[in-house]
Amino acid sequence: MPWLTDRRLFTAALFVWAAAALIGLVLGPSLGHDEAAFALTARGQAPPGAWLYRSDGTVAIARIGIALGGAEWQLRLASTVLNTLALVGAYAVGRVAFGPRVGAWAAAVLAGAHPMALRAAELLSDLPAMAGILGGIALLASELESGERDAGPRWRIVLAAPIFAAAFYVRYGSAPVIALAIAVACALWFRAVLRRPWPVLAMVGLLALLIVPHVLRSRDATGTWLGILEISAGMPRRAYIGEGLVTYLTSNPFLFYGALVAPIMVAGVAGIARTRRKAPWYLAIVALCQLVALGLESHGQPRYVFVAAALLVVLGVATLAGSRFARPRLALALVAASWLGVLVAAPIYLRHLDDARAPILDAGATLRAASAGQPCVAVALIVPQLMWYSPCRVLAAGLLEDPLPADRARYAASFTRWPIDLRRLLAQQHLQATPLPTRDPRAQVWQLR
């Protein structure tokens, strides 16, 4: 298909991604748990010392939305633009490791991956961090592989430092993957590093220098240099060691990773054994190590392993493109079907989220009407979202130990999906509850006296 150039395919992928993001902005539901937490932190309403693991970079992105007006679409606007860079990062990795054709097809596949595309307009850190990590990996692979053939890496490799630093500040959980990407690159291309070490050392030194503000903030806030990273490492929690790995290996791969992404990832793992080039092995090692490391340390979610999925998709596309089974027309038809599937599924998915979060908005409206502008505090299991949509300070029911402040109006909120033990709360606080009317039967609100 001579008319299907790499540029046209990549442009089409960006267009589909932008269309999915636009649907998310226009039809987007109320803020999710993490989105509300970032928005509250940006507005200066985070509980003191409680959300240190919320990355400064994403909070800064949320501040743009606050400055624009604070509506859901305004809060998500800046992150929506940055999320698009995830496809650019995937294209860059494919282009460096195998050529622009593989990069374009990898971006096209990821544009139809529903776990990514349906989050294209969310105020979260995963996609911007993915973009930064992939950009840094692409730069390292480009400079070190060419440097092994020539006189060593050029000074351009130093640009990886601010790219990796941006990924770190957007998502603190990026730190292990960044460290792994640098260490594996230096180990695989050690001859290039030894041939001309100063650019690599300068890159590592600049990255360390760029992380100093975080280290100082961590020392001031927690008393230790790595305190915030240690807190971040414990979020999200796991039920047992390896819980996430079990999820990554046993979940329905078509639903968890994407209809096209799952088989292409498998093809990438299978095809790596037949190559001797270092760049493909570099991508495979980083991807598989991220899956294993995150799988051991936390529970599993697709968005936690976006980097691994993207790297394996690049490898899978290269494997399939070089096989005897390569059928460009069939591949284009499958990719186009995945694009159509995402665009059709987006409104349905967003309506589902909107309905699931409607009780929280209803409870927030009830609290707003009942408090009538007076300072208030509420007890619930849903903290960030209820705090964002109500005027009250919200305390987590499961962590409540001290008496509720008597100088504020006191409330409790319970939801069908997130119920609280009202009797236990009343006995603990020595209070009585008066039910308040709500429109949504899935939400219950009481005034406590």
C-alpha positions in Angstrom: 0.0 0.0 0.0 2.3 2.8 -1.2 -0.3 5.4 -0.3 -0.1 4.5 3.3 3.0 6.3 4.3 4.4 6.3 7.8 3.5 9.9 8.3 -0.1 9.4 7.2 -0.5 6.4 9.5 1.0 8.2 12.5 -1.1 11.3 11.7 -4.3 9.1 11.5 -3.4 7.6 14.9 -3.0 11.0 16.5 -6.3 12.1 14.9 -8.2 9.1 16.4 -6.6 9.7 19.8 -7.5 13.4 19.7 -11.1 12.4 18.8 -11.3 10.1 21.8 -9.9 12.8 24.0 -12.4 15.3 22.7 -15.2 13.0 23.5 -13.8 12.6 27.0 -13.6 16.4 27.5 -17.2 17.0 26.2 -18.9 14.0 27.8 -16.5 13.6 30.7 -18.0 12.5 34.1 -17.4 14.1 37.4 -13.9 13.8 38.8 -12.6 10.4 39.8 -10.8 9.6 43.1 -7.3 10.5 42.0 -8.4 13.4 39.8 -10.2 15.0 42.7 -7.2 14.5 45.0 -4.9 16.3 42.5 -7.5 19.1 42.1 -7.8 19.6 45.8 -4.1 19.7 46.2 -3.8 22.2 43.5 -6.4 24.3 45.2 -4.6 24.1 48.5 -7.2 21.9 50.3 -5.2 18.7 50.7 -5.2 17.3 54.2 -1.9 18.4 55.9 0.8 15.8 55.2 -1.7 13.2 54.0 -1.2 13.4 50.2 2.6 13.9 49.9 2.7 11.1 47.4 0.6 13.1 45.0 3.2 14.2 42.4 4.1 17.9 42.2 4.1 17.7 38.4 0.5 16.5 38.1 -0.6 19.0 40.8 1.0 21.8 38.7 -1.0 20.5 35.7 -4.2 20.6 37.8 -3.3 24.2 38.8 -3.7 25.2 35.1 -7.3 23.9 35.2 -7.9 25.8 38.5 -6.7 29.0 36.9 -9.0 28.3 33.9 -12.1 28.0 36.1 -12.0 24.7 37.8 -14.8 22.9 35.8 -14.1 19.3 35.0 -13.2 19.9 31.4 -11.0 22.8 32.4 -9.1 20.7 34.9 -8.6 18.0 32.3 -7.6 20.3 29.4 -3.9 20.6 30.0 -3.5 16.9 30.8 -5.4 16.0 27.7 -2.8 17.8 25.6 0.1 16.2 27.5 -1.5 12.7 27.2 -1.2 12.9 23.5 2.6 12.8 23.9 2.3 9.1 24.9 1.7 8.2 21.2 4.7 10.4 20.2 6.8 8.6 22.7 5.8 5.2 21.4 6.5 6.3 17.8 9.9 7.6 18.9 10.9 4.3 20.5 9.7 2.3 17.4 11.5 4.6 15.1 14.8 4.4 17.0 14.7 0.7 17.5 13.4 -0.5 14.1 12.5 2.5 11.9 9.7 4.9 11.3 7.4 2.2 9.8 7.3 0.2 13.1 7.0 3.4 15.1 3.9 4.5 13.1 2.2 1.1 13.4 3.0 0.9 17.1 1.3 4.3 17.6 -1.6 3.2 15.5 -2.1 0.1 17.6 -1.9 2.0 20.9 -4.4 4.6 19.6 -7.0 1.8 19.5 -6.0 0.4 23.0 -9.1 1.1 25.1 -7.2 1.1 28.5 -5.2 4.0 27.2 -7.5 5.8 24.8 -10.4 5.9 27.2 -8.2 7.8 29.6 -6.9 10.3 27.1 -8.8 13.1 28.8 -8.3 12.3 32.4 -6.3 14.3 35.0 -3.9 11.5 35.8 -0.2 11.0 35.8 0.1 7.7 33.9 0.1 8.9 30.3 2.3 12.0 30.7 4.8 9.9 32.7 4.7 7.2 30.0 5.5 9.8 27.4 8.5 11.0 29.3 9.9 7.5 30.0 9.5 6.4 26.4 11.1 9.6 25.2 14.1 9.1 27.5 14.4 5.4 26.4 14.3 6.4 22.8 17.1 9.0 23.3 19.3 6.5 25.2 18.8 3.8 22.7 19.5 6.1 19.8 22.7 7.6 21.2 24.2 4.5 22.7 23.5 2.2 19.8 25.0 4.7 17.3 27.7 5.5 19.8 28.8 1.8 19.8 29.4 2.0 16.1 31.1 5.4 16.2 33.2 7.2 18.8 30.6 6.9 21.6 27.4 8.8 22.5 27.1 12.4 21.6 26.4 15.1 24.1 22.8 15.1 23.0 22.3 12.2 25.4 22.2 14.7 28.2 18.7 15.7 27.0 17.5 12.5 28.5 18.0 13.9 32.0 15.2 16.6 31.8 12.9 14.2 30.0 13.3 11.6 32.7 13.0 14.2 35.4 9.7 15.4 33.9 8.4 11.9 34.0 9.5 11.5 37.6 7.9 14.8 38.8 4.7 13.9 37.0 4.6 10.4 38.6 6.9 9.5 41.5 6.3 5.8 40.7 8.4 6.3 37.6 11.6 6.4 39.6 12.3 2.6 39.5 11.6 2.4 35.7 13.9 5.4 35.0 16.7 3.9 37.1 16.2 0.6 35.4 16.2 2.1 31.9 19.5 3.9 32.6 21.1 0.9 34.2 20.1 -1.5 31.5 21.2 0.9 28.7 24.6 1.3 30.3 25.0 -2.4 30.8 24.0 -3.4 27.2 26.0 -0.7 25.5 28.9 -0.6 28.0 31.4 -0.4 25.1 29.9 2.9 23.9 29.8 4.2 27.5 33.5 3.3 28.1 34.5 4.7 24.8 33.1 8.2 25.7 31.8 8.2 29.3 31.5 12.0 29.9 28.2 12.6 28.1 26.6 9.7 30.0 28.0 10.9 33.4 26.8 14.4 32.6 23.3 13.0 31.9 23.3 11.1 35.2 24.6 14.1 37.1 22.1 16.5 35.6 19.3 14.1 36.4 20.5 13.9 40.0 20.7 17.7 40.1 17.1 18.0 38.8 15.9 15.7 41.5 17.5 17.7 44.3 14.4 19.9 44.9 12.3 16.8 45.5 14.8 15.4 47.9 14.9 18.6 49.9 11.1 18.8 50.0 11.1 15.1 51.1 13.5 15.9 53.9 11.5 18.9 55.1 8.2 17.0 54.9 9.1 13.6 56.2 12.5 14.0 57.9 14.3 11.6 55.4 15.7 12.1 51.9 13.5 9.4 50.4 10.5 9.7 52.6 8.0 10.7 49.9 9.2 7.9 47.6 8.8 5.4 50.5 5.2 6.7 51.0 4.6 6.6 47.3 5.9 3.0 47.1 3.2 1.9 49.5 0.5 3.4 47.3 -1.5 1.5 46.0 -1.6 -1.2 48.6 -1.4 -4.9 47.9 -3.1 -7.9 49.5 0.0 -10.1 49.2 3.4 -10.1 47.5 2.9 -10.7 43.8 -0.8 -9.8 43.7 -0.3 -7.5 40.8 1.8 -10.1 38.9 -1.1 -12.6 39.3 -3.4 -9.9 37.8 -1.2 -9.1 34.9 -0.8 -12.8 34.0 -4.3 -14.1 34.6 -6.6 -11.3 33.7 -8.5 -11.5 30.4 -5.7 -10.0 28.2 -8.1 -8.6 25.6 -10.0 -6.6 28.2 -7.0 -5.8 30.4 -4.5 -4.7 27.7 -6.6 -4.2 24.6 -8.0 -6.4 21.8 -5.0 -5.8 19.5 -2.4 -5.0 22.2 -2.6 -8.3 23.9 -1.7 -10.6 21.0 0.9 -8.1 19.7 2.6 -8.1 23.2 2.8 -11.9 23.1 4.3 -11.7 19.6 6.9 -9.2 20.9 7.9 -11.5 23.8 8.1 -14.5 21.4 10.0 -12.7 18.7 12.8 -11.3 20.9 14.6 -14.6 21.1 15.3 -14.4 17.3 17.1 -11.1 17.4 20.7 -10.3 18.3 20.5 -6.5 18.1 20.7 -4.8 21.5 17.9 -2.2 21.0 15.1 -4.8 21.0 16.6 -6.6 23.9 16.8 -3.3 25.7 13.1 -2.7 25.2 12.2 -6.2 26.3 14.3 -6.2 29.5 12.8 -2.8 30.6 9.3 -3.9 29.8 9.4 -7.3 31.5 11.3 -6.0 34.5 8.6 -3.3 35.0 5.8 -5.9 34.9 7.6 -8.1 37.4 8.6 -5.3 39.8 5.3 -3.6 39.9 3.5 -6.9 40.0 5.4 -7.9 43.1 5.0 -4.5 44.9 1.3 -3.5 44.2 -2.0 -4.7 42.9 -2.5 -4.6 39.2 -4.1 -2.1 37.0 -3.6 -1.6 33.2 -2.4 2.0 33.7 0.4 1.0 36.0 2.1 -0.9 33.2 1.5 1.4 30.2 5.2 1.7 29.6 5.7 -2.1 29.5 2.7 -2.5 27.2 3.9 0.2 24.8 7.5 -1.3 24.6 6.1 -4.8 24.0 3.8 -3.5 21.3 6.8 -1.9 19.5 8.5 -5.3 19.7 5.4 -7.1 18.6 4.8 -4.9 15.6 8.4 -5.4 14.5 8.1 -9.1 14.9 4.9 -9.3 12.9 6.1 -6.9 10.2 9.2 -9.0 9.6 7.4 -12.4 9.5 5.9 -14.2 6.5 2.5 -13.6 8.0 2.7 -9.9 7.4 -0.5 -8.6 5.7 -0.6 -4.8 5.6 -4.2 -4.6 4.4 -5.4 -7.0 7.1 -3.4 -5.1 9.7 -4.9 -1.8 8.7 -8.4 -3.3 8.8 -7.8 -4.6 12.4 -6.3 -1.3 13.5 -9.2 0.7 12.0 -11.6 -1.7 13.7 -9.9 -1.0 17.1 -10.1 2.8 16.4 -13.8 2.5 15.7 -14.3 0.4 18.7 -12.7 3.0 21.0 -14.7 5.9 19.5 -18.0 3.9 19.9 -17.2 2.7 23.4 -16.0 6.1 24.7 -19.5 7.6 25.2 -20.9 4.4 26.7 -18.0 4.1 29.1 -18.2 7.8 30.1 -22.0 7.5 30.7 -21.3 4.5 32.9 -18.7 6.4 35.0 -21.1 9.4 35.2 -23.9 7.2 36.6 -21.5 5.4 39.0 -20.3 8.7 40.4 -23.8 10.4 40.5 -24.4 9.5 44.2 -21.3 11.4 45.2 -22.5 14.5 43.4 -25.9 14.1 45.0 -24.4 13.8 48.5 -22.2 16.8 47.9 -25.2 18.9 46.9 -27.0 17.7 50.0 -24.1 18.8 52.2 -23.9 22.1 50.4 -27.5 22.8 51.0 -27.5 21.6 54.6 -24.4 23.5 55.7 -25.6 26.7 54.1 -22.1 28.2 54.0 -21.1 27.2 57.5 -17.9 25.3 58.2 -18.6 21.6 58.2 -17.0 18.2 58.4 -18.3 14.9 57.0 -17.4 11.3 57.6 -17.4 8.9 54.6 -15.3 6.3 52.8 -15.1 8.5 49.7 -12.9 11.3 50.6 -11.4 13.3 47.7 -14.4 13.3 45.5 -16.9 14.2 48.2 -14.5 16.9 49.5 -14.3 18.4 46.0 -18.1 18.5 45.4 -19.1 19.6 48.9 -18.0 22.5 51.1 -17.0 20.1 53.9 -13.8 18.7 55.1 -14.2 15.0 54.7 -12.6 12.4 57.1 -12.2 8.7 56.2 -14.6 6.6 58.2 -12.2 3.7 58.6 -9.4 5.9 60.0 -11.4 8.1 62.3 -10.1 8.1 65.9 -10.5 11.6 67.4 -13.8 13.3 68.2 -15.3 15.3 65.4 -14.8 19.1 65.9 -17.7 20.6 67.8 -17.3 24.0 66.2 -18.4 22.7 62.8 -21.6 21.3 61.4 -21.1 17.5 61.4 -22.4 15.0 58.8 -22.0 11.4 57.7 -22.4 10.1 54.1 -22.8 6.5 53.0 -23.1 5.0 49.6 -24.3 1.7 48.2 -20.9 0.9 46.9 -19.0 2.5 49.8 -21.1 2.0 53.0 -20.1 3.1 56.4 -21.0 1.6 59.8 -23.3 4.4 61.1 -24.0 2.7 64.4 -20.4 2.2 65.2 -19.7 5.9 64.2 -22.5 7.2 66.5 -21.3 5.0 69.4 -17.7 6.1 68.9 -18.6 9.8 68.7 -21.5 9.8 71.2 -23.8 11.5 68.7 -27.2 11.0 67.1 -28.0 11.1 63.4 -30.8 12.9 61.6 -31.3 11.7 58.0 -31.2 14.3 55.3 -33.1 13.9 52.0 -31.2 12.9 48.9 -32.3 12.5 45.3 -30.2 9.4 44.5 -31.3 6.3 46.5 -27.7 5.1 46.4 -26.6 8.0 48.7 -27.5 8.5 52.3 -26.6 11.6 54.3 -27.1 12.3 58.0 -26.5 15.3 60.2 -24.8 14.4 63.4 -25.6 16.1 66.7 
